[in-house]
Amino acid sequence: MGVSISLAGKNAIVTGGAGGMGRCTARMLAEAGANVLVSDMDGDAAAKAAAEIAKDFGVRAIANTCNVASKAEVDAMVAQAVEAFGQVDILNHVAGVFGAVDFLEATEEDYDKQLNINTKGTFFVNQAVLKVMIPHRAGKIVNMCSQAGKYGFPTNVAYTTSKFGVTGMTQSIAMYAAPYNINVNCVCPGIVRTSIWERALDDIRRQGGDAEAYFESRLQGIPLKRAQTMEDIAHMFLYLCSSFADNMTGQAIN
């Protein structure tokens, strides 16, 4: 009995797939044998990531430019995947934004940006993909959430609100999709030192603070006393996309 994960013959969409955790996840799916549509707001970066995936892993990889807050662009993305691959078996919805703004200083624009991309974007992408998965009565959907989708943080109220929305939406969509044999889960990373974290640390430096000391202090609340790597997160996405997770749905995994 084999225990390795194989996604050979599967077709995946990865949003936010050109950089950071999205790129790492797209590459891991491809290494397991899946064809991948790499979607990102940065079309040039998506094209580069897709070309590297095709070269490195010998799968079909195509690029797409998409703002997930636009229903028209999301629908076009899914249509492109269906045209290229025939069907969509896997969605890894990683695209999102982060913002840390003092609550009393936060503007309507700050709030709308977080909710439009993180929450409404998740709604649009899941809805569009489910429409093409349901006729096949099979599929795996994994949304990117955050520890801020389970616990309130005073430094990023709008972001936390948007991610609580992703947690609840994932649970609800999982119940909707279950009769069609489609699994829907989300992953809630803690601290991963991506470009988002680097920008937050740069803000601390500009304000005269000790960014590295702050980062280390945040690690003290983690039992393993270390930040997570992008590979840590991608491994969970890979697992949830595999047959090993056939019995898991509606979960928000810390």
Secondary structure, DSSP 8 states (H G I E B T S, - for coil): ---S---TT-EEEEETTTSHHHHHHHHHHHHTT-EEEEEES-HHHHHHHHHHHHHHH-S-EEEEE--TT-HHHHHHHHHHHHHHHSS--EEEE---------TTT--HHHHHHHIIIIIIHHHHHHHHHHHHHGGGT-EEEEEE--GGGTS--TT-HHHHHHHHHHHHHHHHHHHHHGGGTEEEEEE----B-SHHHHHHHHHHHHTT--HHHHHHHHHTTSTT-S-B-HHHHHHHHHHHTSGGGTT--S-EE-
